[in-house]
Amino acid sequence: MGLTAAPREAEYESDEEFNAAEDAYWVQNDAIVYKPEHSVRLLYLSHLGCALRYRRWLDAADGLRLP
């Protein structure tokens, strides 16, 4: 079972139908995304702090001319 697309409000007749579909979507999403087997040996390669440090490094290295 994979993730489905999130429901679009325009596709539903009423707010109640949309809200029910959205709730069901998030239940399914959480059941898949937060399964423990999906995080075994997980290594996060991106983090905001790391991205900011990398951006500062790029800014500092901008003046350098590498061969």
C-alpha positions in Angstrom: 0.0 0.0 0.0 1.4 3.4 -1.0 0.5 6.9 -0.2 -2.4 8.4 -2.2 -2.8 12.0 -3.3 -4.4 14.3 -0.7 -8.1 15.0 -1.3 -8.9 18.3 -3.0 -11.8 20.3 -1.6 -13.2 21.0 -5.1 -13.8 17.3 -5.6 -16.4 17.1 -2.8 -20.0 18.2 -2.6 -19.8 19.4 1.0 -17.4 20.4 3.7 -18.3 17.4 5.8 -17.4 15.0 2.9 -14.2 16.7 2.3 -13.3 16.7 6.0 -14.0 13.0 6.3 -11.9 12.3 3.3 -9.1 14.5 4.6 -9.2 12.8 8.0 -9.1 9.3 6.3 -6.1 10.5 4.2 -4.1 11.6 7.3 -4.9 8.4 9.1 -3.6 6.4 6.2 -0.6 8.7 5.8 0.4 8.4 9.4 0.0 4.7 9.4 2.4 4.4 6.5 4.9 7.2 7.3 5.3 6.4 11.0 5.7 2.6 10.6 8.8 1.6 12.6 10.1 -0.5 9.7 10.3 2.6 7.5 12.9 4.2 9.8 15.3 1.2 10.4 18.8 2.4 9.6 17.4 5.8 8.6 19.9 8.6 8.2 18.6 12.1 7.7 20.7 13.8 5.1 19.1 17.1 5.3 18.3 19.3 8.3 17.6 23.0 8.4 20.6 23.7 10.6 22.9 21.8 8.2 21.3 23.6 5.2 22.0 27.0 6.8 25.6 26.1 7.6 26.1 24.8 4.0 24.5 28.1 2.7 27.0 30.1 4.8 29.8 28.0 3.5 28.7 28.6 -0.1 28.4 32.3 0.6 31.9 32.3 2.0 33.3 30.3 -0.8 31.6 32.4 -3.5 34.7 34.6 -3.9 37.0 31.6 -4.4 37.9 30.6 -7.9 38.6 26.9 -8.1 40.6 25.5 -11.1 
